[in-house]
Amino acid sequence: MSDKPNWSRRTLAAQAMGSHDATTGAIVPPIHVATTYLRDPDNEYRSGFIYGRPDNQTVREAEAVVAMLEDAEAALLLSSGMSAATSVFLALAPGDHIIAPEVMYWGLRKWLQTDGVHWGLSVSFVDMSDLKATRAAIRPGKTRLIWAETPSNPTWSISDIAALAEIARQAGARLAVDSTVATPVFSRPLTLGADIVMHAATKALNGHSDVIAGALATARKDEFWARIETNRRMLGCILGPFEAYLLMRGMRTLDLRVRAASATAFDLAQRFANHPDVSEVLYPGLESHPGHAIAARQMKGGFGHMLSIRVRGGEAAAIDSAARIRLWKRATSLGGVESLIEHRASIEGPGSPCPPDLLRLSAGIEDADDLYADLDRALRQAHGG
Ligand SMILES: *Cc1c(COP(=O)(O)O)cnc(C)c1O
């Protein structure tokens, strides 16, 4: 029997996996900023470090935390969520076919439709909560990747990771999951059969709205992963050491922040579901949500910090309500300690599946009663109350 304690993710993340400075004993490791490293007299690089673009010790320390959180064999940190996702797509070959969800992070959908196609990928967008539709979109021998996002922006539709992994396996394809909104606190796609998990670490992983970063974690270090590593090295999109340091600091409190924000999101979802000026609340924690049963199975301990409300008075009333808030911050993005509200259709532009009366809410860690009161007042005022 191993005498290695079976410490939880929360414990390991709080101490950044025990990383410290060996020289001074400092319990917060230093930020390694060097771009180049001394070569040994016999021309070797025994430290394993040669140059700052392929690798960095501060980045490695943060990657170890991400890999631990995701039960992954390895993780990579990149300069943004977009660079993480596109590094996966660019590891495919021109001519390869991808299946992606109709409802997904709009920036990535746009990239796939334009640059992804320009680069030679063909992409089928399907309703990924519909397994039959997803299976029907497989092109035998051509489909190399299923890209899922769950819960997915901005309706928080849920896709069944284990079932998608099986569809991908039968087709000889890989499954990659954008798990930004679920976070590793509630869902670990690799344990459900996914091959790769991606995070906009800009969001909940960092959690303080002060770092742009992306993370990838893999079930196994195979040749596909090696191509992703090559992309990061050759396209030069490794995360900077200062950002990696901040991200590691953010991840120390990930569990606390995400559980608090998720409890608030659930509370707000239940209260706004009975609000006279709200026609619908979209939140996977509600039994009325079409993905609730699957979410309850594959998300353990919470349904996430993101919800959307549809405003009864339509688009103008939605925009007017957002204009009247005082406590929520009217801004894009998500996953920070401060709660954000956004009229999402204005950001996504034409061709977006986002309903025009939808307000997207990112719950932070403020008092839930304060958040409810502020938005309740704004909604009532916008509806002439
Ligand atoms: C923000 C976001 C991205 C893109 O991340 P960036 O760090 O802004 O590049 C991708 N997917 C989801 C779900 C996101 O919320």
The ligand as a Tripos MOL2 file, in Angstrom:
@<TRIPOS>MOLECULE
LIG
   15    15     1     0     0
SMALL
NO_CHARGES

@<TRIPOS>ATOM
      1 C1        -13.9420   33.3350  -22.9180 C.3       1 LIG1
      2 C2        -14.1760   32.0060  -23.4910 C.ar      1 LIG1
      3 C3        -13.3330   31.5030  -24.4930 C.ar      1 LIG1
      4 C4        -12.1960   32.3130  -25.0570 C.3       1 LIG1
      5 O1        -11.2170   32.5900  -24.0730 O.3       1 LIG1
      6 P1        -10.2200   33.8480  -24.1990 P.3       1 LIG1
      7 O2         -9.3110   33.7090  -23.0340 O.co2     1 LIG1
      8 O3        -11.0700   35.0830  -24.1860 O.co2     1 LIG1
      9 O4         -9.5010   33.7130  -25.4970 O.co2     1 LIG1
     10 C5        -13.5920   30.2180  -24.9550 C.ar      1 LIG1
     11 N1        -14.6080   29.4740  -24.4800 N.ar      1 LIG1
     12 C6        -15.4310   29.9330  -23.5120 C.ar      1 LIG1
     13 C7        -16.5350   29.0770  -23.0180 C.3       1 LIG1
     14 C8        -15.2460   31.2140  -22.9880 C.ar      1 LIG1
     15 O5        -16.0710   31.6740  -22.0420 O.3       1 LIG1
@<TRIPOS>BOND
     1     1     2 1
     2     2     3 ar
     3     2    14 ar
     4     3     4 1
     5     3    10 ar
     6     4     5 1
     7     5     6 1
     8     6     7 2
     9     6     8 1
    10     6     9 1
    11    10    11 ar
    12    11    12 ar
    13    12    13 1
    14    12    14 ar
    15    14    15 1
@<TRIPOS>SUBSTRUCTURE
     1 LIG1         1 GROUP 0 **** ****
